[in-house]
Amino acid sequence: MADFYSLVCWGGKDGYTVTFDASSPHCNFAAFTGMVKGLAVVFTTTGSLPAEVSSGVTYYIGNISGNTFDIYDTKSNALTGGATGKVAISGAEAGTHTCTSAYWDGLSTAQKARYGTSGSERAYPFLGTWQTTINGVPAATDNEIVEIGEAFYELRSTALNPDIGVGSVVVHTKVAGVRSSGFHNAQYPSSLTAPSVDDGYLFRQTSSYLNAISVGAFNIQFDGIIIVQDGSNGSAFVIGGGLNAIKNCITTTNGGGFNRYGITVGGAANVVHNNLAIGFATRGFNCLNYNGGANYVVNNTAVKNGTGFSGGSQTAGLYYNNVSVGNTTNWGAIPGSLQRAANNGGASGDTPWYVTTDTGIKTLTADNTTFVDYATNDLRPASASSALYDAGVTIPGVGALDINDDLRPSYNNGGAEAWDIGCYEFDNGFGLPPITATLTITGFLSGSDVVITDPTLPATGDGSNVIQTFADVVGTSVAYIYDYVPGTTIDIGVYKEGCTPRIEKGVLLSANSSSIPVSNRLDRNYL
């Protein structure tokens, strides 16, 4: 079993052929490329570029009109799209010119080697290209990890089916475990048809009677992308099969349309976690009848849909901490076959799904009392007074992060903490919880006093610089437990009647537990 890494970035490893024109927009592609406003690109040529364009220099795409565009000196100027910073091109040039992603161009040889042999790297311009090209290359027992490296726009009229016959598939907006600019940062996109580089990677499917993405095999995971379903009679994402997952995704649609769904939940033992379904005429979460059960549907949000959550009498699964409000119908009838359900939220008069005991939160409102800005789709909890706040239950195994990779629950500096409901976690403003570590102080004589002091405070004799005292310790070691703060030092003093005092100054505390010997000895002059 081996791990195969593939990269999806704008233009892949080869880029696109580009031509130049003296009239604005000055640059032209022959077909759709998925470029977005603010995208960073570089140019190369077999001949000579226009005098105003330099090979290998980073430019930024703006003024997109179909397959034509201008280039700018900065991302900010490209996003504005005015005259400032726009490169005026004379049109005098010769040879074949190539426009490539500055992201790909900027990777080192070692970084590109992650994706295969030089010149033959598995670096693709679209997820669809990856699917058709990679199919059958890894062995059936291999793991395929698809890393979306930057923000751009994939427009398709066919469905994506990532069931490529391998041990597992992961498609995510991470590179080497770190979120890339392809991540949406939990923000609804500025446009579904003309997005910018600040919106992240956007996958849009336009044909009717097709789903944007369908997963029907096993061990396939999608994480952190925007999926737009613009065709009627289809879902943005269908999760079937088993042991699959969709998490941290924004699913939406550009307009009404008949029988449009956000996430269709089927199969068995799948995970649907931290997703947003917004704007679907029919259903946000379409929970299929007669599915195999044991699906975990946790901390999702449905707003502005026909029905937020809908199922049938035989819909099974475990539903926790989900939010459905501002839909025509927030919650459909409770399926009789649910295995477990608790702490789901809706509006007054709703019956959020539960099993045995009604634990529903029924005080949500589709406004800025509940959310930061409902009208603009900023669906974070409005405040610690929001009905979303601390209203959930902890669900082990699905991951303790929200749709923006923020810690769930938010650290509250000693105050009460619980999971919020919905896909966003309110930020209590205290940052990450401290790392607790232990410094074991060893080697002193039994019966000693061990005193920990702060070297940044003056030793005035009133004890104000003392952090902790271990008095008359039984044994020869003691454990000092502390909250790690980078750069913190302490002084350690060991004292015992009849012994020479021992002081270790400037001991640098580590994020990891460690030990230090601080030995004292009998004073031979003591009478």
Stockholm file with secondary structure:
# STOCKHOLM 1.0

chainA/1-527         MADFYSLVCWGGKDGYTVTFDASSPHCNFAAFTGMVKGLAVVFTTTGSLPAEVSSGVTYYIGNISGNTFDIYDTKSNALTGGATGKVAISGAEAGTHTCTSAYWDGLSTAQKARYGTSGSERAYPFLGTWQTTINGVPAATDNEIVEIGEAFYELRSTALNPDIGVGSVVVHTKVAGVRSSGFHNAQYPSSLTAPSVDDGYLFRQTSSYLNAISVGAFNIQFDGIIIVQDGSNGSAFVIGGGLNAIKNCITTTNGGGFNRYGITVGGAANVVHNNLAIGFATRGFNCLNYNGGANYVVNNTAVKNGTGFSGGSQTAGLYYNNVSVGNTTNWGAIPGSLQRAANNGGASGDTPWYVTTDTGIKTLTADNTTFVDYATNDLRPASASSALYDAGVTIPGVGALDINDDLRPSYNNGGAEAWDIGCYEFDNGFGLPPITATLTITGFLSGSDVVITDPTLPATGDGSNVIQTFADVVGTSVAYIYDYVPGTTIDIGVYKEGCTPRIEKGVLLSANSSSIPVSNRLDRNYL
#=GR chainA/1-527 SS CCEEEEEECTTTTTCEEEEECSSSSCEEESSCCCCCBTCEEEEEESSBCCTTCCTTCCEEEEEEETTEEEEESSHHHHHHTSSTTBCCCCCCCBSCEEEEEHHHHHSCHHHHHTTSSTTSCCEESSHHHHHHHHTTSSCTTCEEEEEECSCCEEEESSCBCCCCSSSEEEEESEETTEECTTSCTTCCCSCSSSCBGGGCCEEEECCTTCCSEEECSBSEEEESCEEEECSSSEEEEEECSBSCEEESCEEECSSCCTTEEEEEECSBSCEEESCEEECCSSEEEEECTTCCBCCEEESCEEESSSEEEECCTTCCSEEESCEECSSSEEECCCCTTCSEEECCBCCTTCCCCCSSSCCCBCCCCSSTTTEEETTTTEEEECSTTSTTTTCSCCCTTSCSBCTTSCBSSCCCTTSCCCCCSSSCCCCCSSCSCCEEEEEEEECCCTTCEEEEECTTSCCCSSSTTEEEEECSCSSSEEEEEEEECTTCEEEEEEECTTEECEEEEEEECCSSCEEEECCCEECTTCC
#=GC SS_cons         CCEEEEEECTTTTTCEEEEECSSSSCEEESSCCCCCBTCEEEEEESSBCCTTCCTTCCEEEEEEETTEEEEESSHHHHHHTSSTTBCCCCCCCBSCEEEEEHHHHHSCHHHHHTTSSTTSCCEESSHHHHHHHHTTSSCTTCEEEEEECSCCEEEESSCBCCCCSSSEEEEESEETTEECTTSCTTCCCSCSSSCBGGGCCEEEECCTTCCSEEECSBSEEEESCEEEECSSSEEEEEECSBSCEEESCEEECSSCCTTEEEEEECSBSCEEESCEEECCSSEEEEECTTCCBCCEEESCEEESSSEEEECCTTCCSEEESCEECSSSEEECCCCTTCSEEECCBCCTTCCCCCSSSCCCBCCCCSSTTTEEETTTTEEEECSTTSTTTTCSCCCTTSCSBCTTSCBSSCCCTTSCCCCCSSSCCCCCSSCSCCEEEEEEEECCCTTCEEEEECTTSCCCSSSTTEEEEECSCSSSEEEEEEEECTTCEEEEEEECTTEECEEEEEEECCSSCEEEECCCEECTTCC
//
